[in-house]
Amino acid sequence: MAVPVRRTMFLSLRLKMLLAFSLVFALVFAAAFWWFYLFSTGSATDHVRTHVQTYLTATALGINGDEFAQLSRLPAGAEPNSPIYRKQQAWLRQLHTIEPKEVSYTFVKGPKPGEVLWIGDIFRDKDAKRATTFMAGYDISKPQIQDAFGGSLINLTPYHDRWGYWVSGYMPIFNSRQQVVGGIGVDFSALHVIQVQEAIRDKIWLVFLFTYLVVFTFVYFFSALLAQPIDRLTRMASKVGKGDYSGNFANFGRSRLRDEISILGAVFASMVGQVHEREMNLKREVQGLRIEIDQSRKAKQVNEIVDTDFFRDLKGKAQAMRSRAQQVGTLTDPPVQELLK
């Protein structure tokens, strides 16, 4: 029964090195990219957090809690003609002038659960479409606003509306008796964080491609340098398999910096020398055996001829002819011829 031959595919050591490098590089680069993405986003987010916290603190410094509590008792609707209200609105405008990316507003708890009433709003002076109405109720869609009455809170998860991306911060307003009488809200444009994330995503492929080409080129030539001795050793070993012993494996062991290839070359040199010597001895033994076989064959053929009846008859006739020749030679001798005269 014939043994089925397994089909195999040859992959050179150099190709394996390149494939392994590509896989390792992709994994390392992916990990580095993810780390850099998180690090950059975290750095930008920390910057925003510090900025929002500073802005909240600055806003709170310009609001008198006792005066603010008086505003919550004014009727809802149009902006009140109150010096306290105008003073606080002027303070919000001043802060917005310093940092246009931030929008601040103030509020108090509403009579209904989950409701706040708007007090101050910078958009009443800047953008009527986005402005709130004084003391208008607002059903809280962001629970962080309600939580702000219990302490300072910053929500750095960007959210999106029709005016852009924002992060928010909230802080309670205290009166002179350290009672919470309202809250401050700050919406800060999260465009900086979004831009950092988009810049990383957009440019990371260019960085990856450039870095990969540079490193791949280096590995390509470096792998050729490493694989060259192995390739040369493979070619020489293939020639040995075909009976060509002209390759000098000893050259691999003459390097001043020895490695596994040097040891392998020395082993091959010893093995090839022994194999070549054994092959020459075998050839000499075979040649001698051939000569002995030829001589034995010739002797056998001669014996076969000698043992035939024809050869024995011929041998007898030859002996008779020699006898007669000897007799004739005796009669023709000079002494015999003298006696016959």
Steps between C-alpha positions, in 0.01 A plus 500: 500500500647832392560756771327830415737791456416799714497828314709761677568866441847648530538821696847643523640607833520856376131504407410354838700774671319767298159350573580468870626857509186628325277324753700613803530855367125520435422380853756730662388797291134432579582490871712816471226674304236409758725615784581827321134551416396454862794706626433792264127491562562477874742793490252711304218395733706584808572840351128556442419378852745746654370779279134434583574471872691828493220668309238372744700627795547840335128522421407418858730772633295767321160384627371598842285218634277721713426729205449204268234360734299820455482445122322169546204688651447720195221416252576291192499645150688803376838590639446677830593862546718416795849634570591164651397321180685751279808467719507123469431509125788747459726259687402212270563720193843596632598136546370411155706783351812353661422147381253495206505118488321480835136573571383551858153512653337486842192321629300403807297195590148497361185409688470172313738205543768498233436862403720808510415866436738711293634816663800634308588420138774656288307426180233755591756760399679302226263266318123530544438167321695311763394711797281373783213689663546641849357264764372264229475139607725241343456127532851378562626276224844492659477366856838655572325836533288367786805337656681834491297620797693250708848615396730585211462266205669488159371279221777454245308263273448709183141537386375644174221739412429716198755754619792264541676270746506593867615393843335638811584594855274591791550657842259599780451860609518554877362788704672652801370217719652239265160390379453399137278757329567415136752370253743607232532320169780529246495351152844486343559426134641148470632576154858485628457142624319400180771660286773316691323168448433568132857618441635178649264286293568695180878516528569166662485319164760731349723446801439126483576482126817709525628315807413162351682575173811619683511207739400250229786620279742459789369152583504402131870568461586381850316172439694461176822541697389238752355258246792517255724250687206262545409528133860435397519204738176362354629524141827330592314223684281447191812459287635245746177306461570487126855376553682833467745534791676810370334732754727624776291476817803587709462866401196527726712431805767759424293800607636696796146527637385142526134409516271204433570522126873473565448188712264352242751569222777328695276199562410485131866524403583202723202300380564573133866405538408168659229429243736584214771275644256213546372545147854486358576186705179345380589580140842336541342194659246479221774533238702222665191285522432556132855382412457187711164435340652540152784260581259247647279531197797446267618195700152358491477550127841331451394207717181467303703482178761257638240259635335444159558178292601710207779666699620162637505352148681805374745475787571134414560583135734780603701263718525246212618769267764606749618140529535458125674833479749386760562176307554683174731736675708204621549351145608827362774551756854519339641192682211287379547625143874399512412142601244469223765581240 
